[in-house]
Amino acid sequence: MKANYRRCISCRRIGIKQEFWRIVRVFPSGQVQLDEGMGRSAYICPQSGCLSAAQKKNRLGRSLHTSVPETLYKTLWQRLSQKNDEQSSSNQPEST
C-alpha cells in the first residue's frame, strides 16, 4: 500500500502522515479540533520549534482559514511536553 505523505505547515518538511499532528476545521460547524473529523486539515511536526513558529506567525489560522483558539495551542504544548517526558524516561538506563 502506498504511504500517505503530508507537509508540516511550519517547517515545510514532508513525511508520512503518522509523523504529524493533524488539526482540523470541521465542516460545517467551523470548529477547530485535533486529530478527528472531516474538513480542512493542517499538519504540524510534533516539535517545539515548529509549534512556536506556527503560533507566532499564525500559520495554523492561515492554513485553516479561521481563527485558532488559544486553548488548542495549550493542548498542543501539553501534548508536546508529555511526548518529551515519555522519550526522556524511555532513554534513561535501568538502574539495578
Summary of the structure (lengths in Angstrom):
residues: 96
radius of gyration: 15.0
end to end distance: 44.1
largest distance: 56.2
contacts: 238
relative contact order: 0.17
helix: 42%
strand: 23%
